[in-house]
Amino acid sequence: NAGVTQTPKFQVLKTGQSMTLQCAQDMNHNSMYWYRQDPGMGLRLIYYSASEGTTDKGEVPNGYNVSRLNKREFSLRLESAAPSQTSVYFCASRREDTQYFGPGTRLTVL
Amino acid sequence: GESVGLHLPTLSVQEGDNSIINCAYSNSASDYFIWYKQESGKGPQFIIDIRSNMDKRQGQRVTVLLNKTVKHLSLQIAATQPGDSAVYFCAEKTVSGGSNYKLTFGKGTLLTVNP
């Protein structure tokens, strides 16, 4: 039981490039989340998916899109990366009220 | 808006001492609270949780206390070990607009355990 997995672990992009961050969970959870974590800011919700087939905006959705591919997988896409999107990105899934996090993707946009 | 905050941004303790990390919350409607531990370069790890109908909950070497009167949450770590060094942050769950679940996170306290 791997829990929540994320790929890649690290990524460096140039401004304007696009990429997709992958997330998968093997706990059969319905709800999944994408957060970004910046120094002094805490975790901020980007997008979430309450169940397979649904997605909703969180606190900071601008510049991102998501896809809930199936119950296991929830991807985050940056269409045109900007330096302001340099951050650590965490995916989480939820069982009842508790969220469980993946190991994160550290993204740098130059 | 509602937010979760921490009283102390850093805490340094000696190995073997007990540690207490505090958290204040402002939303009286919050009914569930979680403590996470985040080691450097890793994702947040669930430690312990508590519901608003409880005042205290114990785990292995950890205890969470909830004081709803003053909207205060604390995490106590007994016999702190070097492996406990990490950032600890609390989160509160609120429900708005029916079943619209929301989890709000504090910024964290860095715990350093000195050998």
Interface residues (C-beta under 8 A of the other chain):
Chain A: V4 S31 G40 M41 G42 L43 L45 F90 R94 D97 T98 Q99 Y100 F101 G102 P103 G104
Chain B: Y32 I34 Y36 G41 K42 G43 P44 Q45 F46 D49 F89 A91 K93 Y101 L103 F105 G106 K107 G108
